[in-house]
Structure formats: C-alpha cells, structure tokens
C-alpha cells in the first residue's frame, strides 16, 4: 500500500510539473499516459480492496470455526504451565467449574480439586512432566456453589509459541458414568448374593436327590427292567453334572468376592 501511494504521488507530481511548464498545452501522449497510469492504479486498488475483503472474510470464518471447535466444545480445554497454573481455558471449562473464564487465568487447577484427590492428581502430573507420556486419571472437581463432580483428565505435554513447556488437559464430566457404574455394581452385588444363596439352597436337596437316586440304581439294578436301569443311571449322571456346576459357580462367586474385597482395600 505504501509503495502504491508513493507511485501515485510521483505521477501526480510529474503531471503537475508538466502542466506548470506548459499550462496552456497538454500533449495528447502525456494525457494518455496519465490516464493509463490512473486507470492501472485504480484497478490495482480495486484488486487489493477485493483481496482485503477476501482475507477478512476468511479470518471471520476461521474465527467462527475456532469458536465452535474450541470454546463450544463439549469438553473443557485447559493449557497449564509446569507449575499447574491455568494459562488458557475454553468456555466449557469455565462452565464446568462455575467460574468466569477470565478468573481462571493464573489460578492453580489444584484449587478446584477435592482435597481427597489432591495426591493422585499430583502423582499423575508429576509423571506427565517427568516422562512426557500422555496421562489420564479420574478425580473429583469442585464447582462453585455446587456439589463436587467426577471428571476425567487426559493430559499431554506441548510447547507454547515462546517454546516454553506447557501441558494441555481435556476435562470431561463423567458424573453420569460414575452413577451408572454404581448402579450396575449395586445390581451386580444383589445378583451375586442371590446366586450365592440359591446355590447353597439347591446343594442340600440336590445331594439328597443324588443319594436316593444312586441307592435306587444300586438296589433295584436289573429288577425293574433294562429301560428303568438306563433312566436311573441317566438321573444319577445328570445330578452329578449339576453338582459339579454348582460347585464351580460357588468357587467363582467366592473368588469374585475376594477380588472385589481386595480392589476396594
């Protein structure tokens, strides 16, 4: 733009000088040249103006896409320095914590973490910074004027525009997932208790049926006919299979109970 202005001023000065030297005469060639230059510059200005409008439109579209992809994302985005201070956050992140976005900047993320989960967060962040490997963990965050909620953090190491090391975190609200897990666990526990009780209750009468069937098969073998012997043998074999299945189910239920007890400890 500056070069174009200088060229236009030079031409204007040249034309003015010619007119001052010969005010009564404007040679046709000079007039044509001046008109040509003016027309060229007019076209250049129009082209540059059109290019500026195109670039401005692209910038506005890019800004709108950035807003949709970053600020209106369904998850919270944080950029933090190595000390854990928030450098940037999208609108979703601010909404998750119930704090205006501007108030998040330079605040430690740990400020919004439930005290009981501070240690696990510190260990994960330390591992992230030491190894550079992506990390993910679950913890409870504190929302302003509301109950704590479960969140999942997925973090990676990056560098900002100045080359400084930062880490980026994607934060998702998993409260509903946790609620569903608890519901499934509760139903699973109820089913476990029912299956355990039923298995125990069935074992005793099954043992009685098996013993009686075995005695019948032994005491009356060959006396009630070949067909009856086959039926009794089949009953004994079926009862034994059920007995084995029940024992296997009881063993599995006991193993599951021990494993669950260890995981909760």
Secondary structure, DSSP 8 states (H G I E B T S, - for coil): -HHHHHHHHHHHHHHHHHHHHTTT---HHHHHHHHHHHHHHHHHHHHHHHHHHHHHHHHHHHHHHHIIIIIT-SSEEEEEETT-BEEEE-HHHHHHHTS-HHHHTT-BGGGGB-GGGHHHHHHHHHHHHHH---EEEEEEE--TTS--EEEEEEEEEEE-TTS-EEEEEEEEE-HHHHHHHHHHHHHHHHHHHHHHHHHHHHHHHHHHHHHHHHHHHHHTTTTS-HHHHHHHHHHHHHHHHHHHHHHHHHHHHHHHHHHHHHHH-
